Amino acid sequence: MAAVEQPRSDPSREPRHCDVLVVGGGINGTGIARDLAGRGWRVVLCERDDLAAQTSSASTKLIHGGLRYLEHGEFALVRKALQEREQLLRSAPHIMWPLSFVMPHDAAMRPAWMIRAGLFLYDHLARRDWLPGSHGVDLRRHPAGVPLQPRLTRGFVYSDGWVDDARLVVLAAIDARERGATVLTRCACTRAQRHAAGWCVTLQRAGEAAVEWQARALVNAAGPWAASFLRDTVVSAHGEALATRQLRLVKGSHIVVPRLFDHTHAYLFQNPDRRIVFAIPYERDFTLIGTTDVELHGDPGDAIASEAEIAYLCEQVSRYFARPVVPGDVRWSYAGVRPLLDEADGDEASAVTRDYLLETHADGAPLLTVWGGKITTFRKLAEEAAGAIGRLLGDERAAWTASAVLPGGYLSAWTGMPPSTPAEDFERFVKAIERRHAWLPTPLALRLARAYGTRATDWLGEARCLDDLGLEIAPGLHEAELAHLQRDEWAVTADDALWRRSKLGLHLDARQRAGVSDWFAARTGA
């Protein structure tokens, strides 16, 4: 009798295995995946869109303690953020740098003694090694007073930091991948079934067959969708409700206008509604103004800056600048949705805590959900989350990120100079880049140094002139850079490259942006 041939199994349909599967490719998800991978765990991160496609690319882009949170009694949050501030600035001096803020004094808003007391606390709640403390300033003699209304004669200066938020997410994802994590973008988690010994998770890319993963633990870092993910996607072992917290979704909108001032300070303006608005030097030619606090009740993915919010931001900064800002000045606007812990019914959105909570479920396979959070505390949040996952898996492993540097950030090692302040290290690095690649135009050398740090040399390779970088697809943007973004940074569309991996979209016209879209379409079909 002839042997009956057994059907062969389809390897693509067999479950794949990992220790931890992280859902969400924003700053918290990538930060947690990075930390876990650095501790030796087998990690998979999935993101249904692009990295930093939502909240994490739509912030005010500050590394700060949150001066205004002191007024709401959030001393622990401010202290935790201030403790992280200099640590973060050292970890990636190419995409983060110190920034001084000028707060013009308007006696109708808050008395001077209150501002001085708040700044004293801000200076002393956590140790500062090199960021300068606050001080008073005479705006009649200071460059920051020039664009302001003459009635504003007195102000206060304090220090915080700036970050390219979307690139921070990408760098965390690169670090996670280089430490062994699998990073899957444009890959949705459509089902997560909990069992006593693990999770069976279904991941789906558009146009591709679904893939099953078996994970020992699951991390929900879905940001504004954290509650709906637990409600609609996670299937518990015993039917228990896992979404035990409510998120308050608060939209923060920003506008970008042509440059309003020539100096390098930013402004913090106090508003009659007790809120504040920042005006920040942005992308060399522009000023970034934000933000608002508006309750959102729809899909976070549909959030845009409304006409009312744009008018509000213009009105508030026009109370301070000598030349009014009007909606017609706006060159670009964006809105991000902050997933805030809803623990104070009836409070104004601006008063809701920006702190985070890590909630674990250990009845069966471990589950950790991230509620809330902010960019400045992402490393600390990730460290605590990775520690909690290790305890749930019975193998707590040592933390490591406190002194770690993000990809491209080892500037002093590259220049051969001893470490100094991050700003000085970056200046030395730019000079070294200009010496090594003297054929690069100065503005391009500076942009590449800012975006990629020491990793710029990876794709510049042996180039000896601009022609060696391939066709110039848009002004200052060559094929070699786009190929790097596609190959090494998960860029699939022109928006990925022009609005998240960079902000070149602000500097290009519609025809030039279309040329970048055509380049990606020819290579990816996107």
Secondary structure as UniProt FT lines:
FT   HELIX           11..13
FT   STRAND          16..23
FT   HELIX           27..38
FT   TURN            39..40
FT   STRAND          43..47
FT   TURN            51..52
FT   HELIX           55..57
FT   STRAND          62..63
FT   HELIX           67..72
FT   HELIX           75..91
FT   TURN            93..95
FT   STRAND          96..104
FT   TURN            107..109
FT   HELIX           112..124
FT   STRAND          135..138
FT   TURN            139..141
FT   HELIX           143..145
FT   TURN            146..147
FT   TURN            150..151
FT   STRAND          154..163
FT   HELIX           165..178
FT   TURN            179..180
FT   STRAND          182..185
FT   STRAND          188..194
FT   STRAND          199..204
FT   TURN            206..207
FT   STRAND          211..220
FT   HELIX           223..225
FT   HELIX           226..232
FT   STRAND          234..235
FT   STRAND          247..258
FT   STRAND          266..270
FT   TURN            272..273
FT   STRAND          276..282
FT   TURN            283..285
FT   STRAND          286..290
FT   STRAND          294..295
FT   HELIX           300..302
FT   HELIX           307..318
FT   TURN            319..320
FT   HELIX           327..329
FT   STRAND          332..341
FT   TURN            345..346
FT   HELIX           349..351
FT   STRAND          356..361
FT   STRAND          367..372
FT   HELIX           375..377
FT   HELIX           378..392
FT   TURN            393..394
FT   HELIX           401..403
FT   TURN            407..408
FT   HELIX           411..415
FT   HELIX           422..436
FT   TURN            437..439
FT   HELIX           442..452
FT   HELIX           453..455
FT   HELIX           456..460
FT   TURN            461..462
FT   HELIX           466..469
FT   STRAND          472..474
FT   TURN            475..476
FT   STRAND          477..478
FT   HELIX           479..488
FT   HELIX           494..495
FT   HELIX           496..500
FT   HELIX           504..507
FT   HELIX           510..524
//
